[in-house]
Amino acid sequence: MPQRSVVIAGAGQGGYQAAATLRSEGFDGRIFLIGEEPHLPYQRPPLSKDFLLDKQERQPNPPADAPVRDRVTLRPEHFYSSNRIDLLAGERVEAIDLATARVRLASGSCLEFDSLVLATGSRNRLLPVDGAEREGVCYLRTLKEASVLRQRLEAARDVVVIGGGFIGLEAAAVACQLGKPVTVIEAQSRVMARVVAPPVSEFFRQRHSANGVHIRFGAGVARIIGDASVQAVELADGDRIPADLVIVGVGIVPNVRLAREAGLPLGDGVAVDEHLQTADPRVFAIGDCAEFPSRFTGTRVRLESVQNCVDQAICVARCLAGRAAPYSATPWFWSDQYDIHLQMAGLALDANQHVIRGDPETGKFSVFYFSQRRLRAVDSVNRPGDHIAARKLIAAEAAITMEQAADAGFDLKVGISKKGI
């Protein structure tokens, strides 16, 4: 009987996790892990935080003089060889031929597959203004971009961050901690407006302002001014903000070209079912590039988080190893800015009510989101206990009331225990 073969397109955290879980689940066929970047698979979250500050712990304990890239590496090179994972770094899947069950690589060679996992992730949304290509305009998603940005931060005199979401604010916090004057340009009326309630936005605005970050709300960028390199950012109202370093964080775009050209259905990403299978049952999609049915919203969603990426990879690997089950992991996210640890559980997409537990003035509080008095999501600021409880409450669809959530004296574990968790 011929040996089964799994090809994984994308060697980010999702691709790595799928390959590693296949082996831990007893899959004995061939595994090809194909990544466009010329590095071992690495973690992305530290790139906008400790990596820029040179605080990232080395993984897994390489020598003190190890290259900077080793500090975010998920596993050393011998992990892949010892687990019989064919890692093709610096390679790219160029096309999928579903008729012959083959992928064509950028190098020209082809690989046959029994199953194909699309872990192609996403890319930066580019700033669509004149001058955005000037020297000194930086993005932050890949290890290469983070390494360039860290070098530029050392010499920067005036930093402008375009975008008041997670990446923009994390980068602003780092630049501020490095002693740089920082201005954040945000088109909305508050920071992180797409993902958090007004009390959380206001808390982070105050903390950034207290650290010297100037935030311009309701501001559009007209163009980037400079000769060979950036000198200023011109806003839609004509104001010019001096800058020799501009960090752009205006969102990401899912990488769906392979699926589209192969004729697979798309939505906001590659369309998959509850088992993360595409219209072709041999092909799966996970992570940033996948749009899937969420049991928490009753709609199709695409999530940009490490948790979702990792849990979907595990789900697919178990399916390929003979342990198929619908994907049902509780979504959670996090962001670190200064000494603030924001942890988010659930999805508040349709929430229209919220209550606060704790006091924002103390720097420790949680916001519970409800829709039709049903708990949908919880944002916790420096309250890890609330976050852990929230994940269990949301997973169990526990019937906690708004009054209980707001009552600091109410034991959240009571709500969990009522569901038998």
N, C-alpha and C positions, 0 to 999 in steps of 0.2 A: 504494500500500500504506500503510495507516494507520501512524502512528508508534507504536512500542511505548512503554509507560509503566510505570515502576517506582515504587511508593509504599513509602516506608520509614517505619514507625511507630516513632518514637523517635529523638531527635537527640543521643544520648550518643555515646561514643567508637565504639561499634559502628555506629550509624546513620551517623555521619560517615564512618567508614572504608568502609562499603559504598558510599556515594555517590561518594566520591573514587576508589575503585578501579574502579567502573563506568566512570568517564570515562577513567581511565588505561588501562583494558583495551579502549577503543575503542567502548564502548556509546554510541550516538548518539541514543537515544530520550529521552523526558522523565523526569526524576528529581524526585520530590517528597520532601523530607526534613522530617518533621513532628515538632516538639519542644514539649512542654508548657511548659518553662521559657522565660522571655522573654529568653534570652541566646543568643549564638552557642554552638555546641557547644564543650565544655571538658573538660579532664582532671579526673578525680576523685581519683587517688592523692595529689596534693600537698595536697589539702584537709585531710588529717589530719596533715600533716607540715610542710613548709616554708611553706605558705600561712598556717598559724596563727602561725608565727614570723616571717612577712613576709620570707621569704628566697627565695620562688619567683622564678626567672628569668622575665623578661617574654617572652612568646611572641606573635608573633615580633618582638621588639625595638620595642615601641611607645614613645612619649615617656615620659620619667621621671615625668611627672605623670598618666600614664594611669590610669583607674579600676582598682581592685584586681582586678576581674573579668577585665580584659584579661591579667593575668599568667598565667592558666591557660587562656586561649582557645587552641583548636587551630589555627584559621586565621582571618585577618581577613575582614571581610564581603565584600570584593571577590573573594575566592577563589570563593565560591558563585556570584556573578553571572557571573564570567568563565568558569566551568565549566558554566554553564547548569544549575545545581542550584537548584530552587525551594525555598528554605528558608522554612518556615512556623514561625517561633518564636512561642511563646505560644499555640500551637494544639494540639489534641488529637484523635486518632482516637477517636471515640465508639463506633463499631460497624462491623462488617464484614458485608457482604452477599455471600456467596459465589455466590449464584444469579445476581446481576447483575454480579459482579466490581467492586464499588464499596465505598468506605469513606465513612462519614458522619462529618464533623468536628463538634466541639463548637460551632462557629460556625453550624452548620446546612447548610453546603455539602457537596457530595459530589465525590469524585474517582474516576474509573474507573482500573482497573489491569489490566495484563497479568500482572504479578508483584507480590507483596506481601511485604515483609520485616518481620517482627516483631522489633524491637530495643527492646522495651519495658522491659528491665532489671528492676529490683527496687526494693523500698522497705524502709524500716526496720521491723524487728519491734518493736512497741511494748511497753513495760514494763507488764505486766498487774497493777499494784498500785494501791491507793488513793493518791491524791495525785500520780500520775505526770503529771498535766496542769498542775501548779503552775508558776508563773513561776520560771525558773532551771533547769528540767529540759530538757536539750538533747540533740538527736541530731546525727549528723554523716554526711551523705551528699550533700546538695546544696550548691551554691554559696551559696545563701541561708542554709542552716543553718551552714555554715562561717563566713560573715561575721558572723552573730549570735554564734556561739561565740567568735570572736576578740575581739569587743568585750567580751563577758562575762568572758573570761579576764583582761583588763586590770584589772578591778575586783574580781575574786574574791578572797576571803580563805581559804576552805576548799573544796577540790575533791574530790568523790567520783566515781569512775568505776565504773560498773556493767558488768562484763564484762571478762574478761581475755583476749580474743582480739586480733587484729591492730589493729582500730580502737581498742579500749579502751586497749591498751598504747601505741599511737602517741600517742593524746591525752594519756595520763598522762605520757609522756616530754616532750611539749611543755609541759604545765602545770608540770612539775618544772623544766624549763629556764627557765621564766618566773618561777621563785622561789616557786611556790605550794605549800602543803602538800597532798599528794595521798594519798588512800586508794583502793585498787582492791578492789572486791567481786567475788569469783569463786566460782561455785557448785561448780566442780570442785576436785580436789585439787592441780592445777597449772595454770599459765598455758598458753594455746594448746593445751590437751589434745587437741582434736579433730584437730589437724593436724601436731603435731611429737612426737618421742620424748622421754622423760623427761630425757635429758641436755641437750637444747635448752631445754626448759622450765626446768630448774634454772639454766642459764646466764643466762637472761633474768630469772629471779626474783632472782638474786644482783645483777645489774646494776641492776635497778630499786631493790632494797633499798639498794644502795650509794649511789644517788642520792637517797635519802630517801623513796622511795615505800613506803607501808605497804600490804601485800596481805593481805586476809582471805580465806582459802581455805575451801571447804565452807560458804559463807555464803549464805543466802537473804535477799532483800529483802522485808520485810513491808509497808512503806508509806513514803511520802514525807511528812514532817511540815513544816508551815508554815502561815502565814496566807495572805496574798496571794502570797507567794513562798516558796521552799523554805528551810527552816532546819536540817533534819537528815534523815538516812536511818535508819529503824528496821529492824534486821535481825530475822530470824525468831527469834533467841534473846533478843530484847528489847534488845540493845545499840543505842545511838543514836550516830550519827557526825555531828558538826556539818558542815553544808555549806550554802553559799550558791550553789553551782553543782554540778549533777549532770549528768554526761555518760553517756548510755546507749549501749552497744554490745553488744547481745544478739542480733545476727544480722540477716539480711534475708529478705524473702519475695519470690519471683518474681512479676512482674506478668503474670498469665495470663488476666485477665478477658475481654479481647477474643477470645482463642482459645476460651475456654470457651463464651462466648455465641454464637460462630460455629459451635459444634458440632465443633471440632477436638479430637482426643484429647489427653489430658493424662497426665503421670506426675508426677514431682517438679517438672516444668515443662512447657512446650509440647513434646509428643513429636515428634521429628524422626528421619529416617533418616540414613545415613552421608553423604548429600549435603546434610543440614540442611533437607530438605523435610518438610513436614507431610503428613498424609493427603491433603490437596489439593495436588497438585504445583505449583500456582501460588503457594503460600504457603510461605515459609521462616521459620525462627526462629533467632536467634543470641544469644550472650551469656548473661547471668545468667538469662534467662527460658527457655532451651532445655535440654531433656533429650535427650542424644544417645548413640549407642553408641560406647564408647571402646575402641580397639584395645589400650590399655595395661592395661585391667582385665577386658575381656571382658564388661562389664556396661554398663548405661545410667547415665550420670552427668550432673550439672548442675554446672558450674564457675563460680566467682565470681572472675574474674581479668581484668585488662586484656589479657593475652596471648591468652586464649581468645576474648574478645570481638573483638579485632582480627583474629585469624587466621580466625575463623569468618566475619567480614564479608568478608574477602578471598576466601575459599572460595566464598561465595554469589555475590559479584560476578563472579567468573570463570565460574561456572556460567551466570549470566545472559548473559554475554558470549560463550558458546559454548565454554568451556574447563572443562567439568564434571570434577571429580575428587572422590573421597571425602575427607572431613575427617580428617586424620591428624597434625596438629601436636602436637609434644611439649608437655605442659603445664608451665608454669613460673610462679612467683609471687615476690613479694619483700615485705619489710617493713623500714623504717628506724626505728630507735629509738636515740636519742642518737647515738653514733658507730658503732653496730652496723648492719651491712648483712647481713640474712638473705636468702639466695637459695635457692629451692626448685625442684627439677626432678622431674618425674614425679608419680605418684600412689601413695601408700603405704597405700591403703585396706585391702588384704589382707596387708600385710607383717607378719610375725611375728618377724622377726629384724633386728637392726641392729648395725653396728660403727662405731667412731669412728676417724676419720683426723685426726691432729693432736692438740693438747692444749688442751682448753677453758680451762685456766689462762692460756694465752697470749692468749686472746680470738680465736683463729683456728683453726677446726676444721670438719670436715664429718661428718655422720652418713649412712651408706649403709644403705638399707632393702632387705631381701631377703624374698622369699617362695619357699619351696622352693629356696633358694639361687640364685634368679634376681633380679637387680637390678631394683627397682621404682621407687625414688625416692632423691634425695639432698638433704639440707639443708646448706647451706654458710654458715658464719658468718665474714664477713670473709675469705673464700677464693674470690675470683672465678674463679681458674683452675680450681678443682675444679668450680665450677658450670658453666662452659662445657664442660668435659670430660664432666660428667654428662649434660648435655642431649644430647650426641652419642652417648654410650654407651647411653642409654635409647632414643633414636630408632632406633639400630641393633640394639637387643636384644642387645648385646654380652655375651659369656659371661665377664664378670669375676667372680672368686671373692670370697668374703668375706675370705679371707686377703689377697688382693691389695689389696682396697679399704682394709683396715686398715693396710697396710704403707706408711708415708710414703715409703719409698724406691722403691716401684713407680711407674713412669711410666704414668699413666692413658691417655696417648696410645697406648701399646702395645695396650691393649684395643680402642681405637677402630680402629687400623690393621689389626687382625686381621679386622675386618669390611669393610675396603676403604673406609673413610670418609676 
